[in-house]
Amino acid sequence: MQPWAIVVLSIVGAIVLLILVSSIKIVRQTDKYVIERLGGYLTTWGVGIHMLIPFFDRISQRVTMKEQVKDFDPQPVITKDNVTMQIDTVVFFQVTDPKLYAYGVINPISAIENLSATTLRNIIGDLDLDETLTSRESSTPRCVASLTKPPTPGASK
């Protein structure tokens, strides 16, 4: 065998080995990986060792399954007696469906912010200023109940 052939085979072998090693992925317990094949959804990987098919599969999104905390800017809210006030919003959320999180809405964090602001405006709009300042314990369950109910399928297109 020619010396140049050995060098070429060594380089090709190293490249193939590098591609195979780089396609092995380890998913941590707190994460899920959304996998696409040729641009379309294929599957969602859970914890463990997985292997991508080089050049065909890709990790579309890494989604953490931990509970997350998001502090949003103060929102203007009008009470029942027409008093405008600013309300800070802190939302605790956890992703339950990585596929829906990846493909359901373009910007899920913005959707969470808008939904929580709308819900908060709705609840505060039913209260007087005095009730708003003293009824945090009764407002929180109403807000949680409104935010955790699943959306109606086909409600908007």
N, CA, C and O of each residue as an XYZ file, in Angstrom:
628
protein
N       0.843     -1.180      0.000
C       0.000      0.000      0.000
C       0.886      1.241      0.000
O       1.902      1.298      0.693
N       0.491      2.207     -0.772
C       1.260      3.439     -0.921
C       1.182      4.271      0.362
O       0.164      4.239      1.054
N       2.245      5.014      0.687
C       2.230      5.847      1.892
C       1.165      6.948      1.833
O       0.573      7.283      2.859
N       0.919      7.508      0.660
C      -0.096      8.564      0.555
C      -1.500      8.009      0.776
O      -2.379      8.714      1.271
N      -1.711      6.739      0.406
C      -3.013      6.096      0.612
C      -3.274      5.894      2.102
O      -4.406      6.036      2.563
N      -2.230      5.564      2.847
C      -2.374      5.396      4.293
C      -2.750      6.725      4.949
O      -3.596      6.765      5.842
N      -2.124      7.800      4.506
C      -2.421      9.130      5.046
C      -3.863      9.521      4.719
O      -4.574     10.027      5.587
N      -4.299      9.295      3.487
C      -5.661      9.639      3.080
C      -6.678      8.815      3.872
O      -7.665      9.358      4.369
N      -6.442      7.521      3.988
C      -7.342      6.665      4.759
C      -7.379      7.067      6.233
O      -8.437      7.021      6.860
N      -6.246      7.454      6.782
C      -6.196      7.903      8.173
C      -7.017      9.174      8.368
O      -7.745      9.305      9.352
N      -6.895     10.106      7.428
C      -7.658     11.365      7.518
C      -9.149     11.093      7.377
O      -9.949     11.619      8.150
N      -9.532     10.277      6.399
C     -10.945      9.933      6.209
C     -11.478      9.197      7.431
O     -12.585      9.478      7.891
N     -10.702      8.261      7.957
C     -11.116      7.523      9.154
C     -11.281      8.451     10.356
O     -12.217      8.290     11.139
N     -10.378      9.421     10.505
C     -10.471     10.371     11.620
C     -11.713     11.242     11.484
O     -12.385     11.524     12.476
N     -12.022     11.669     10.268
C     -13.213     12.490     10.039
C     -14.483     11.699     10.340
O     -15.391     12.210     10.997
N     -14.551     10.457      9.865
C     -15.718      9.607     10.129
C     -15.868      9.367     11.623
O     -16.977      9.439     12.151
N     -14.774      9.085     12.306
C     -14.810      8.864     13.749
C     -15.251     10.130     14.487
O     -16.030     10.055     15.437
N     -14.760     11.282     14.054
C     -15.147     12.557     14.663
C     -16.640     12.828     14.476
O     -17.302     13.294     15.403
N     -17.173     12.543     13.298
C     -18.610     12.737     13.033
C     -19.439     11.796     13.893
O     -20.456     12.207     14.451
N     -19.023     10.540     14.009
C     -19.770      9.575     14.826
C     -19.750      9.953     16.309
O     -20.773      9.866     16.988
N     -18.605     10.363     16.802
C     -18.502     10.741     18.217
C     -19.328     12.001     18.489
O     -19.969     12.102     19.535
N     -19.320     12.961     17.560
C     -20.075     14.195     17.785
C     -21.583     13.984     17.666
O     -22.351     14.851     18.084
N     -22.025     12.864     17.112
C     -23.459     12.608     17.003
C     -24.024     11.898     18.228
O     -25.236     11.707     18.321
N     -23.169     11.505     19.165
C     -23.630     10.896     20.414
C     -23.955     12.012     21.393
O     -23.113     12.869     21.663
N     -25.156     12.006     21.920
C     -25.615     13.049     22.838
C     -26.094     12.416     24.141
O     -26.721     11.357     24.142
N     -25.787     13.082     25.241
C     -26.254     12.654     26.553
C     -27.252     13.693     27.053
O     -26.926     14.874     27.174
N     -28.473     13.241     27.343
C     -29.538     14.123     27.824
C     -29.602     14.007     29.340
O     -29.725     12.911     29.887
N     -29.517     15.159     30.014
C     -29.582     15.170     31.474
C     -31.012     14.961     31.953
O     -31.966     15.099     31.188
N     -31.142     14.626     33.227
C     -32.440     14.293     33.806
C     -33.422     15.461     33.755
O     -34.629     15.246     33.645
N     -32.928     16.672     33.831
C     -33.820     17.838     33.883
C     -34.149     18.400     32.507
O     -34.867     19.396     32.411
N     -33.646     17.792     31.451
C     -33.841     18.320     30.103
C     -34.581     17.341     29.209
O     -34.635     16.141     29.477
N     -35.146     17.880     28.146
C     -35.694     17.095     27.034
C     -35.159     17.745     25.759
O     -35.054     18.969     25.679
N     -34.828     16.935     24.779
C     -34.359     17.433     23.492
C     -35.421     17.155     22.443
O     -35.898     16.027     22.317
N     -35.789     18.179     21.692
C     -36.719     18.028     20.574
C     -35.868     17.793     19.327
O     -35.025     18.619     18.976
N     -36.098     16.654     18.658
C     -35.267     16.234     17.529
C     -36.040     16.381     16.222
O     -37.210     16.009     16.125
N     -35.355     16.933     15.219
C     -35.924     17.055     13.871
C     -35.096     16.212     12.902
O     -33.875     16.115     13.027
N     -35.777     15.612     11.948
C     -35.106     14.919     10.852
C     -35.520     15.593      9.561
O     -36.701     15.644      9.219
N     -34.540     16.106      8.854
C     -34.757     16.822      7.594
C     -35.778     17.959      7.761
O     -36.591     18.205      6.869
N     -35.728     18.640      8.894
C     -36.558     19.810      9.120
C     -37.918     19.562      9.717
O     -38.632     20.521     10.011
N     -38.313     18.313      9.911
C     -39.613     17.994     10.494
C     -39.451     17.314     11.846
O     -38.444     16.651     12.096
N     -40.442     17.477     12.718
C     -40.379     16.866     14.042
C     -40.249     15.356     13.922
O     -40.975     14.719     13.159
N     -39.314     14.785     14.685
C     -39.125     13.336     14.713
C     -39.542     12.750     16.064
O     -40.397     11.867     16.128
N     -38.935     13.247     17.133
C     -39.210     12.705     18.458
C     -38.702     13.661     19.531
O     -38.068     14.676     19.239
N     -38.997     13.311     20.773
C     -38.470     14.036     21.922
C     -37.656     13.055     22.745
O     -38.145     11.995     23.135
N     -36.394     13.425     23.006
C     -35.515     12.557     23.778
C     -35.610     12.893     25.254
O     -35.614     14.062     25.640
N     -35.689     11.849     26.080
C     -35.615     11.995     27.520
C     -34.206     11.689     27.995
O     -33.263     11.692     27.205
N     -34.067     11.429     29.271
C     -32.771     11.185     29.880
C     -32.091      9.959     29.270
O     -32.744      8.959     28.971
N     -30.762     10.049     29.089
C     -30.008      8.911     28.588
C     -29.054      9.278     27.470
O     -28.854     10.449     27.149
N     -28.469      8.240     26.884
C     -27.538      8.406     25.768
C     -28.303      8.149     24.472
O     -29.008      7.149     24.341
N     -28.154      9.059     23.527
C     -28.840      8.944     22.238
C     -27.847      9.249     21.120
O     -26.779      9.818     21.348
N     -28.229      8.854     19.906
C     -27.355      9.108     18.762
C     -28.145      9.719     17.618
O     -29.182      9.200     17.207
N     -27.632     10.832     17.116
C     -28.212     11.485     15.942
C     -27.682     10.810     14.680
O     -26.560     10.303     14.667
N     -28.480     10.805     13.634
C     -27.982     10.362     12.335
C     -27.323     11.586     11.701
O     -28.003     12.569     11.406
N     -25.997     11.535     11.486
C     -25.291     12.715     10.988
C     -25.879     13.234      9.675
O     -26.231     12.461      8.785
N     -25.974     14.547      9.578
C     -26.447     15.289      8.414
C     -27.953     15.192      8.193
O     -28.473     15.922      7.349
N     -28.674     14.342      8.895
C     -30.118     14.223      8.743
C     -30.871     14.715      9.972
O     -31.889     15.397      9.851
N     -30.370     14.369     11.157
C     -31.032     14.743     12.402
C     -30.341     15.952     13.016
O     -29.145     16.177     12.833
N     -31.141     16.726     13.755
C     -30.566     17.822     14.514
C     -31.401     18.063     15.763
O     -32.590     17.749     15.807
N     -30.755     18.626     16.774
C     -31.471     19.004     17.991
C     -32.101     20.360     17.726
O     -31.404     21.366     17.588
N     -33.425     20.378     17.657
C     -34.143     21.612     17.372
C     -34.145     22.534     18.585
O     -33.934     23.740     18.460
N     -34.386     21.955     19.759
C     -34.470     22.770     20.963
C     -34.167     21.915     22.188
O     -34.586     20.762     22.288
N     -33.430     22.512     23.110
C     -33.201     21.905     24.423
C     -34.172     22.575     25.383
O     -34.130     23.791     25.567
N     -35.042     21.789     25.991
C     -36.083     22.332     26.869
C     -35.824     21.849     28.291
O     -35.701     20.648     28.534
N     -35.742     22.788     29.228
C     -35.575     22.398     30.620
C     -36.936     22.083     31.221
O     -37.915     22.793     30.989
N     -36.979     21.017     31.988
C     -38.230     20.602     32.617
C     -38.337     21.112     34.061
O     -39.285     20.787     34.775
N     -37.362     21.905     34.472
C     -37.389     22.491     35.810
C     -38.429     23.600     35.868
O     -38.793     24.185     34.847
N     -38.899     23.878     37.073
C     -39.787     25.022     37.251
C     -38.952     26.284     37.063
O     -37.845     26.391     37.591
N     -39.486     27.228     36.316
C     -38.768     28.456     36.020
C     -39.511     29.654     36.605
O     -40.727     29.615     36.793
N     -38.771     30.704     36.887
C     -39.336     31.927     37.449
C     -39.037     33.056     36.477
O     -37.897     33.234     36.047
N     -40.062     33.808     36.139
C     -39.897     34.946     35.235
C     -40.533     36.168     35.870
O     -41.718     36.157     36.203
N     -39.749     37.219     36.037
C     -40.221     38.484     36.584
C     -40.489     39.421     35.411
O     -39.578     39.728     34.643
N     -41.712     39.867     35.272
C     -42.087     40.743     34.170
C     -42.163     42.190     34.629
O     -42.309     42.466     35.820
N     -42.062     43.100     33.688
C     -42.145     44.521     33.993
C     -43.510     44.860     34.583
O     -44.489     44.159     34.326
N     -43.579     45.934     35.374
C     -44.873     46.341     35.947
C     -45.914     46.610     34.847
O     -45.606     47.172     33.797
N     -47.135     46.195     35.123
C     -48.241     46.332     34.173
C     -49.247     47.348     34.705
O     -49.592     47.313     35.886
N     -49.721     48.251     33.851
C     -50.789     49.158     34.299
C     -52.120     48.403     34.364
O     -52.488     47.695     33.427
N     -52.832     48.563     35.477
C     -54.092     47.869     35.698
C     -55.107     48.878     36.205
O     -54.777     49.747     37.012
N     -56.347     48.762     35.729
C     -57.420     49.656     36.170
C     -58.366     48.869     37.062
O     -58.858     47.808     36.680
N     -58.617     49.403     38.263
C     -59.515     48.740     39.203
C     -60.964     49.058     38.867
O     -61.250     49.835     37.956
N     -61.870     48.447     39.617
C     -63.308     48.621     39.405
C     -63.740     50.084     39.597
O     -64.668     50.552     38.937
N     -63.060     50.801     40.508
C     -63.396     52.203     40.754
C     -62.505     53.170     39.959
O     -62.276     54.303     40.382
N     -62.000     52.703     38.790
C     -61.238     53.501     37.821
C     -59.960     54.119     38.367
O     -59.640     55.264     38.049
N     -59.241     53.384     39.172
C     -57.937     53.812     39.655
C     -56.893     53.007     38.890
O     -56.955     51.779     38.840
N     -55.936     53.711     38.297
C     -54.867     53.031     37.567
C     -53.706     52.793     38.517
O     -53.275     53.698     39.232
N     -53.209     51.567     38.516
C     -52.071     51.218     39.366
C     -51.122     50.313     38.597
O     -51.518     49.670     37.624
N     -49.877     50.265     39.033
C     -48.857     49.404     38.422
C     -48.719     48.149     39.277
O     -48.610     48.234     40.500
N     -48.726     46.995     38.635
C     -48.612     45.732     39.356
C     -47.446     44.934     38.787
O     -47.365     44.684     37.584
N     -46.544     44.542     39.686
C     -45.441     43.663     39.295
C     -45.972     42.243     39.170
O     -46.848     41.818     39.923
N     -45.422     41.525     38.207
C     -45.860     40.145     37.994
C     -44.657     39.220     38.044
O     -43.666     39.439     37.348
N     -44.746     38.202     38.859
C     -43.753     37.131     38.899
C     -44.506     35.846     38.591
O     -45.463     35.491     39.279
N     -44.063     35.156     37.552
C     -44.753     33.939     37.119
C     -43.812     32.750     37.297
O     -42.666     32.774     36.846
N     -44.312     31.718     37.957
C     -43.625     30.442     38.066
C     -44.271     29.521     37.040
O     -45.491     29.350     37.037
N     -43.456     28.925     36.166
C     -44.028     28.020     35.171
C     -43.115     26.833     34.948
O     -41.914     26.885     35.213
N     -43.716     25.755     34.452
C     -42.972     24.539     34.144
C     -43.486     23.985     32.827
O     -44.694     23.866     32.620
N     -42.571     23.652     31.949
C     -42.931     23.077     30.656
C     -43.354     21.627     30.882
O     -42.630     20.854     31.508
N     -44.533     21.262     30.367
C     -45.010     19.884     30.508
C     -44.973     19.119     29.189
O     -44.946     17.888     29.187
N     -44.972     19.839     28.064
C     -44.933     19.199     26.749
C     -43.864     19.893     25.901
O     -44.130     20.954     25.336
N     -42.653     19.314     25.798
C     -41.570     19.969     25.053
C     -41.890     20.197     23.576
O     -41.467     21.201     23.002
N     -42.632     19.279     22.957
C     -42.978     19.447     21.539
C     -43.876     20.660     21.356
O     -43.649     21.472     20.459
N     -44.885     20.788     22.192
C     -45.798     21.932     22.105
C     -45.074     23.229     22.443
O     -45.357     24.269     21.848
N     -44.142     23.177     23.395
C     -43.352     24.354     23.759
C     -42.488     24.804     22.574
O     -42.332     26.001     22.335
N     -41.932     23.842     21.838
C     -41.050     24.162     20.713
C     -41.817     24.625     19.477
O     -41.343     25.495     18.747
N     -42.999     24.050     19.237
C     -43.709     24.322     17.986
C     -45.040     25.041     18.154
O     -45.639     25.449     17.160
N     -45.518     25.207     19.383
C     -46.849     25.767     19.588
C     -46.943     27.269     19.371
O     -47.868     27.741     18.710
N     -46.003     28.021     19.918
C     -46.013     29.484     19.855
C     -44.614     29.930     19.462
O     -43.628     29.296     19.839
N     -44.524     31.023     18.703
C     -43.212     31.495     18.270
C     -42.351     31.906     19.462
O     -41.179     31.534     19.534
N     -42.916     32.665     20.394
C     -42.177     33.121     21.566
C     -42.966     32.758     22.821
O     -43.796     33.550     23.268
N     -42.727     31.575     23.405
C     -43.535     31.129     24.541
C     -43.450     32.042     25.770
O     -44.443     32.217     26.476
N     -42.281     32.623     26.029
C     -42.136     33.498     27.198
C     -42.996     34.747     27.033
O     -43.620     35.199     27.993
N     -43.036     35.299     25.846
C     -43.904     36.452     25.583
C     -45.372     36.070     25.720
O     -46.176     36.857     26.221
N     -45.723     34.871     25.278
C     -47.105     34.405     25.412
C     -47.486     34.260     26.882
O     -48.598     34.614     27.275
N     -46.569     33.741     27.691
C     -46.827     33.614     29.131
C     -47.000     34.988     29.754
O     -47.890     35.189     30.580
N     -46.157     35.937     29.364
C     -46.259     37.299     29.899
C     -47.599     37.927     29.539
O     -48.268     38.499     30.400
N     -47.991     37.826     28.285
C     -49.253     38.436     27.850
C     -50.461     37.766     28.490
O     -51.409     38.446     28.881
N     -50.439     36.452     28.600
C     -51.546     35.736     29.222
C     -51.674     36.090     30.700
O     -52.778     36.304     31.200
N     -50.541     36.150     31.395
C     -50.595     36.492     32.821
C     -51.026     37.940     33.024
O     -51.766     38.229     33.965
N     -50.578     38.864     32.160
C     -50.987     40.264     32.281
C     -52.483     40.415     32.023
O     -53.164     41.150     32.738
N     -52.994     39.730     31.014
C     -54.423     39.795     30.708
C     -55.254     39.221     31.845
O     -56.274     39.795     32.224
N     -54.824     38.100     32.386
C     -55.536     37.474     33.503
C     -55.528     38.381     34.725
O     -56.541     38.538     35.405
N     -54.369     38.976     34.993
C     -54.257     39.873     36.146
C     -55.146     41.105     35.968
O     -55.806     41.537     36.913
N     -55.163     41.662     34.777
C     -56.048     42.821     34.509
C     -57.514     42.448     34.710
O     -58.293     43.231     35.254
N     -57.878     41.266     34.276
C     -59.247     40.778     34.429
C     -59.634     40.664     35.900
O     -60.712     41.104     36.297
N     -58.768     40.082     36.692
C     -59.063     39.871     38.113
C     -59.081     41.198     38.872
O     -59.986     41.459     39.664
N     -58.076     42.027     38.621
C     -58.002     43.317     39.325
C     -59.133     44.236     38.884
O     -59.600     45.055     39.677
N     -59.581     44.121     37.649
C     -60.682     44.946     37.147
C     -61.996     44.689     37.860
O     -62.889     45.536     37.824
N     -62.134     43.549     38.502
C     -63.347     43.218     39.253
C     -63.281     43.675     40.709
O     -64.248     43.508     41.452
N     -62.143     44.254     41.127
C     -61.952     44.641     42.522
C     -61.832     46.153     42.676
O     -61.374     46.848     41.768
N     -62.256     46.658     43.852
C     -61.998     48.054     44.208
C     -60.548     48.186     44.628
O     -59.864     47.185     44.842
N     -60.078     49.421     44.748
C     -58.698     49.655     45.163
C     -58.420     49.041     46.530
O     -57.388     48.397     46.719
N     -59.330     49.234     47.486
C     -59.130     48.673     48.825
C     -59.076     47.149     48.786
O     -58.248     46.543     49.465
N     -59.948     46.528     48.000
C     -59.948     45.064     47.876
C     -58.653     44.573     47.224
O     -58.125     43.520     47.582
N     -58.159     45.340     46.275
C     -56.926     44.967     45.582
C     -55.759     44.894     46.551
O     -54.928     43.990     46.468
N     -55.702     45.846     47.466
C     -54.586     45.895     48.402
C     -54.685     44.847     49.507
O     -53.669     44.489     50.103
N     -55.883     44.352     49.790
C     -56.051     43.426     50.906
C     -56.400     41.999     50.495
O     -56.408     41.110     51.347
N     -56.685     41.753     49.227
C     -57.192     40.425     48.845
C     -56.206     39.609     48.024
O     -56.603     38.917     47.086
N     -54.946     39.682     48.360
C     -53.950     38.900     47.622
C     -54.198     37.399     47.753
O     -54.011     36.646     46.797
N     -54.619     36.969     48.942
C     -54.859     35.550     49.174
C     -56.012     35.012     48.325
O     -55.991     33.853     47.912
N     -57.016     35.854     48.066
C     -58.141     35.380     47.257
C     -57.891     35.572     45.761
O     -58.476     34.865     44.941
N     -57.028     36.521     45.402
C     -56.740     36.773     43.986
C     -55.801     35.722     43.399
O     -55.937     35.337     42.238
N     -54.856     35.267     44.203
C     -53.868     34.308     43.701
C     -54.496     33.006     43.218
O     -54.153     32.556     42.125
N     -55.405     32.370     43.979
C     -56.015     31.130     43.461
C     -56.819     31.353     42.182
O     -56.827     30.494     41.301
N     -57.493     32.498     42.073
C     -58.245     32.791     40.845
C     -57.300     32.916     39.656
O     -57.588     32.435     38.560
N     -56.174     33.569     39.893
C     -55.180     33.752     38.830
C     -54.580     32.406     38.419
O     -54.453     32.126     37.227
N     -54.215     31.584     39.380
C     -53.636     30.261     39.091
C     -54.642     29.385     38.354
O     -54.282     28.700     37.397
N     -55.890     29.400     38.788
C     -56.925     28.589     38.140
C     -57.115     29.015     36.685
O     -57.296     28.177     35.802
N     -57.073     30.308     36.449
C     -57.261     30.815     35.090
C     -56.075     30.474     34.196
O     -56.259     30.164     33.019
N     -54.858     30.526     34.738
C     -53.662     30.277     33.932
C     -53.382     28.799     33.696
O     -52.725     28.449     32.716
N     -53.869     27.922     34.579
C     -53.553     26.499     34.422
C     -54.571     25.722     33.620
O     -54.316     24.573     33.260
N     -55.720     26.314     33.328
C     -56.693     25.561     32.527
C     -56.190     25.493     31.089
O     -55.651     26.475     30.577
N     -56.360     24.341     30.429
C     -55.843     24.185     29.068
C     -56.631     25.039     28.078
O     -57.835     25.237     28.241
N     -55.947     25.544     27.054
C     -56.650     26.334     26.049
C     -57.609     25.462     25.237
O     -57.401     24.257     25.090
N     -58.646     26.083     24.721
C     -59.609     25.376     23.899
C     -58.991     25.080     22.542
O     -58.531     26.000     21.866
N     -58.968     23.799     22.122
C     -58.401     23.488     20.800
C     -59.208     24.152     19.695
O     -60.439     24.133     19.697
N     -58.492     24.731     18.766
C     -59.155     25.365     17.639
C     -59.799     26.683     17.994
O     -60.616     27.186     17.222
N     -59.461     27.268     19.142
C     -60.075     28.531     19.551
C     -59.642     29.661     18.628
O     -60.409     30.595     18.392
N     -58.448     29.588     18.115
C     -58.004     30.626     17.190
C     -57.146     29.995     16.105
O     -56.459     28.998     16.332
N     -57.198     30.574     14.967
C     -56.414     30.096     13.837
C     -55.694     31.252     13.210
O     -54.969     31.071     12.232
